[in-house]
Amino acid sequence: MPRFVLPCITSLQNQRVKDAIKLRTRKGRERQGRILIDGRREIQRAIDAGVAITEAFVCESDATSSDVEMLLGALRSTPAQLIPTTSAVFDKLAFGNRREGVVAVANRPVRTLDDIDFNPETAPLVAVLDGLEKPGNLGAILRSADGAGVSGVLVTEPGPDPYHHNSIRASLGVVFQLPVCVAPRSCIIEWIEQRQMQMAAMLVDAAKDYTQFDFTQPTAVILGSEAQGLGPVWKNVGAEGIVLPMAGVADSLNVSAAAAAVFYEARRQRRR
């Protein structure tokens, strides 16, 4: 049985390739309703999460490891079309110097606030990212949120695209398995208030140490951008300020590092 049923793509003018290359931009992803996933682990996690993979471009000279062969087997169990390409064509689809031999195209997952599981008996912990700018920071936060057992991540508009390649890569594909929703700030605040969740806002001038906050209750942790921080809107809706004490000359951590510290403090309190 042949490894592929479709002929090898050798030209960058091939329409499939041209459409896939456009997915490297946010505009292209929004227009097509599709995303580009680069990396064996990331593609496998998308498959495991039920993301609809439509096609996968495979560079045979790179797709030689047993792990990649297992991924191709998993892809063959989906409706995705496996398409061999030359190395030159694959270079235009892959990101950076990473060459694992497979780049997939998938339908863009659509998630709303209703997809965030809220069970008051389990005291949900959600993260709200307000004014975040860098997709890589979003991905790193998602990875920490997944590890600490955060129920979901809410991103205020306008914000980074969860399906930007830097978000996908920094999250190690967790973005496909952890509920992530992008919505207007007002809708997110309404969602929190309707569920009577307490709010802990990360503020550099807050008086309360983050370890003194009671995270055992249903809680929304609010984090802002590194450049601007959080605006007064969160104080106005009753969020309590918390701070990570800094012993050096810097007045704050990278937002993804701060998020990880708070998430794991919440996990520590809840396990205790």
C-alpha positions as semicolon CSV with decimal commas, in nm:
position;residue;x (nm);y (nm);z (nm)
1;M;0,000;0,000;0,000
2;P;0,148;0,339;-0,099
3;R;0,232;0,586;0,174
4;F;0,039;0,864;-0,003
5;V;-0,247;0,854;-0,252
6;L;-0,198;1,211;-0,374
7;P;0,090;1,324;-0,599
8;C;0,379;1,519;-0,449
9;I;0,342;1,898;-0,465
10;T;0,652;2,054;-0,617
11;S;0,532;2,408;-0,698
12;L;0,472;2,703;-0,470
13;Q;0,199;2,810;-0,713
14;N;-0,015;2,513;-0,616
15;Q;-0,345;2,651;-0,485
16;R;-0,346;2,433;-0,174
17;V;-0,004;2,563;-0,081
18;K;-0,093;2,925;-0,155
19;D;-0,404;2,902;0,063
20;A;-0,210;2,736;0,346
21;I;0,064;3,001;0,338
22;K;-0,202;3,271;0,387
23;L;-0,288;3,104;0,719
24;R;0,038;3,238;0,859
25;T;-0,143;3,574;0,898
26;R;-0,437;3,656;1,125
27;K;-0,631;3,799;0,833
28;G;-0,583;3,477;0,639
29;R;-0,699;3,264;0,933
30;E;-1,008;3,477;0,985
31;R;-1,101;3,483;0,617
32;Q;-1,063;3,108;0,569
33;G;-1,180;2,996;0,912
34;R;-0,878;2,766;0,921
35;I;-0,545;2,751;1,104
36;L;-0,197;2,613;1,044
37;I;-0,045;2,374;1,298
38;D;0,328;2,300;1,289
39;G;0,484;2,033;1,508
40;R;0,424;1,668;1,585
41;R;0,311;1,716;1,945
42;E;0,088;2,011;1,863
43;I;-0,085;1,826;1,578
44;Q;-0,137;1,518;1,793
45;R;-0,295;1,725;2,070
46;A;-0,525;1,888;1,817
47;I;-0,633;1,543;1,699
48;D;-0,686;1,426;2,059
49;A;-0,902;1,733;2,125
50;G;-1,124;1,658;1,826
51;V;-1,004;1,949;1,613
52;A;-1,099;1,886;1,250
53;I;-0,775;1,840;1,054
54;T;-0,850;1,883;0,684
55;E;-0,509;1,825;0,528
56;A;-0,148;1,766;0,627
57;F;0,159;1,851;0,422
58;V;0,439;1,601;0,465
59;C;0,805;1,639;0,368
60;E;0,915;1,279;0,330
61;S;1,284;1,356;0,372
62;D;1,210;1,497;0,720
63;A;0,927;1,267;0,828
64;T;1,149;0,974;0,914
65;S;1,125;0,930;1,293
66;S;0,905;0,670;1,459
67;D;0,715;0,948;1,638
68;V;0,625;1,114;1,309
69;E;0,523;0,776;1,164
70;M;0,285;0,734;1,459
71;L;0,144;1,079;1,391
72;L;0,087;0,993;1,025
73;G;-0,098;0,683;1,141
74;A;-0,317;0,900;1,363
75;L;-0,382;1,139;1,074
76;R;-0,484;0,849;0,850
77;S;-0,759;0,769;1,102
78;T;-0,909;1,114;1,040
79;P;-1,066;1,257;0,722
80;A;-0,747;1,462;0,664
81;Q;-0,575;1,432;0,328
82;L;-0,201;1,360;0,352
83;I;-0,011;1,550;0,086
84;P;0,359;1,494;0,015
85;T;0,569;1,798;-0,075
86;T;0,923;1,876;-0,175
87;S;1,159;2,026;0,079
88;A;1,139;2,369;-0,089
89;V;0,760;2,377;-0,067
90;F;0,762;2,255;0,293
91;D;1,004;2,533;0,392
92;K;0,736;2,789;0,302
93;L;0,481;2,619;0,527
94;A;0,690;2,538;0,834
95;F;0,782;2,800;1,094
96;G;1,141;2,897;1,167
97;N;1,405;2,626;1,169
98;R;1,171;2,365;1,307
99;R;1,144;2,071;1,072
100;E;0,947;1,777;1,204
101;G;0,817;1,691;0,860
102;V;0,445;1,759;0,905
103;V;0,236;2,078;0,893
104;A;-0,140;2,044;0,928
105;V;-0,434;2,261;0,826
106;A;-0,741;2,249;1,049
107;N;-1,077;2,418;1,084
108;R;-1,047;2,695;1,340
109;P;-1,196;2,586;1,675
110;V;-1,481;2,813;1,785
111;R;-1,529;2,853;2,160
112;T;-1,762;3,079;2,355
113;L;-1,798;3,167;2,721
114;D;-2,057;2,890;2,748
115;D;-1,781;2,639;2,678
116;I;-1,608;2,722;3,008
117;D;-1,709;2,451;3,254
118;F;-1,844;2,611;3,570
119;N;-1,931;2,388;3,864
120;P;-1,945;2,588;4,189
121;E;-1,880;2,271;4,390
122;T;-1,531;2,245;4,241
123;A;-1,451;2,616;4,300
124;P;-1,344;2,692;3,942
125;L;-1,035;2,901;3,879
126;V;-1,028;3,098;3,553
127;A;-0,770;3,337;3,413
128;V;-0,864;3,663;3,244
129;L;-0,601;3,817;3,018
130;D;-0,682;4,184;2,958
131;G;-0,473;4,383;2,712
132;L;-0,222;4,106;2,649
133;E;-0,018;4,169;2,336
134;K;0,221;3,884;2,259
135;P;0,094;3,546;2,132
136;G;0,398;3,376;2,286
137;N;0,303;3,504;2,632
138;L;-0,051;3,377;2,580
139;G;0,082;3,033;2,487
140;A;0,310;3,020;2,792
141;I;0,021;3,117;3,018
142;L;-0,195;2,844;2,867
143;R;0,075;2,588;2,939
144;S;0,096;2,694;3,304
145;A;-0,283;2,707;3,332
146;D;-0,310;2,353;3,205
147;G;-0,048;2,229;3,449
148;A;-0,209;2,401;3,748
149;G;-0,562;2,285;3,669
150;V;-0,713;2,617;3,563
151;S;-1,067;2,568;3,427
152;G;-1,036;2,811;3,137
153;V;-0,867;3,120;2,999
154;L;-1,063;3,427;2,887
155;V;-0,895;3,681;2,658
156;T;-1,041;4,029;2,619
157;E;-1,080;4,179;2,274
158;P;-0,870;4,300;2,108
159;G;-0,606;4,050;2,209
160;P;-0,360;3,798;2,069
161;D;-0,492;3,520;1,850
162;P;-0,485;3,190;2,043
163;Y;-0,418;3,017;1,711
164;H;-0,118;3,227;1,610
165;H;0,174;2,988;1,556
166;N;0,361;3,135;1,855
167;S;0,061;3,074;2,081
168;I;0,027;2,716;1,959
169;R;0,397;2,644;1,994
170;A;0,447;2,811;2,335
171;S;0,146;2,622;2,470
172;L;0,279;2,291;2,331
173;G;-0,065;2,237;2,177
174;V;-0,250;2,285;2,506
175;V;-0,451;2,560;2,334
176;F;-0,655;2,284;2,168
177;Q;-0,743;2,108;2,493
178;L;-0,787;2,389;2,746
179;P;-1,100;2,604;2,701
180;V;-0,980;2,939;2,561
181;C;-1,233;3,207;2,473
182;V;-1,187;3,553;2,322
183;A;-1,470;3,796;2,406
184;P;-1,535;4,165;2,480
185;R;-1,429;4,275;2,829
186;S;-1,787;4,368;2,919
187;C;-1,911;4,018;2,834
188;I;-1,635;3,857;3,041
189;I;-1,714;4,078;3,342
190;E;-2,083;3,992;3,310
191;W;-2,000;3,620;3,291
192;I;-1,791;3,645;3,610
193;E;-2,051;3,846;3,799
194;Q;-2,335;3,614;3,703
195;R;-2,141;3,328;3,863
196;Q;-2,057;3,531;4,171
197;M;-1,686;3,468;4,138
198;Q;-1,437;3,671;4,339
199;M;-1,176;3,856;4,135
200;A;-0,805;3,885;4,208
201;A;-0,633;4,148;3,995
202;M;-0,254;4,143;3,958
203;L;-0,141;4,501;4,036
204;V;0,213;4,625;4,102
205;D;0,083;4,873;4,362
206;A;-0,151;4,634;4,544
207;A;-0,118;4,600;4,922
208;K;-0,203;4,228;4,952
209;D;0,059;3,961;4,893
210;Y;-0,073;3,700;4,650
211;T;-0,014;3,422;4,906
212;Q;-0,258;3,595;5,143
213;F;-0,547;3,577;4,900
214;D;-0,798;3,292;4,952
215;F;-0,799;3,102;4,622
216;T;-1,013;2,817;4,755
217;Q;-1,328;3,000;4,641
218;P;-1,446;3,032;4,277
219;T;-1,194;3,287;4,149
220;A;-1,108;3,484;3,838
221;V;-0,742;3,589;3,823
222;I;-0,705;3,907;3,617
223;L;-0,372;3,974;3,444
224;G;-0,283;4,270;3,223
225;S;-0,016;4,360;2,973
226;E;0,344;4,412;3,084
227;A;0,352;4,762;2,936
228;Q;0,017;4,901;3,058
229;G;-0,095;4,671;3,338
230;L;-0,465;4,671;3,426
231;G;-0,695;4,968;3,389
232;P;-0,927;5,100;3,663
233;V;-1,224;4,906;3,526
234;W;-1,136;4,602;3,735
235;K;-1,121;4,798;4,061
236;N;-1,454;4,952;3,967
237;V;-1,617;4,608;3,942
238;G;-1,481;4,494;4,277
239;A;-1,160;4,310;4,192
240;E;-0,916;4,287;4,483
241;G;-0,556;4,378;4,405
242;I;-0,279;4,126;4,473
243;V;0,094;4,158;4,415
244;L;0,400;3,938;4,379
245;P;0,672;4,079;4,610
246;M;0,989;4,172;4,420
247;A;1,325;4,157;4,599
248;G;1,540;4,306;4,321
249;V;1,538;4,624;4,114
250;A;1,270;4,508;3,869
251;D;0,915;4,597;3,969
252;S;0,742;4,306;3,795
253;L;0,782;3,967;3,630
254;N;0,702;3,864;3,277
255;V;0,325;3,817;3,271
256;S;0,355;3,445;3,197
257;A;0,588;3,397;3,497
258;A;0,353;3,594;3,722
259;A;0,059;3,390;3,599
260;A;0,239;3,063;3,675
261;A;0,321;3,177;4,029
262;V;-0,041;3,269;4,102
263;F;-0,188;2,957;3,941
264;Y;0,034;2,728;4,145
265;E;-0,032;2,919;4,465
266;A;-0,401;2,858;4,401
267;R;-0,329;2,491;4,339
268;R;-0,123;2,471;4,662
269;Q;-0,407;2,621;4,866
270;R;-0,666;2,394;4,711
271;R;-0,462;2,078;4,763
272;R;-0,406;2,174;5,125
